[in-house]
């Protein structure tokens, strides 16, 4: 698992969207600039 921070900040939005791994936006549990969780060992494209 990888935690990404600031996924809703302008320079990170495109990066977050291009990651083709199972992921979850946890911003409602994190903070205003966004928090995301990626399952890097999960099957890409799902």
Protein Blocks (a to p, Z undefined) as FASTA:
>chain_A
ZZdehklgfklmmmmmmpccdcddfklmmcfnopadddfkbcehZZ
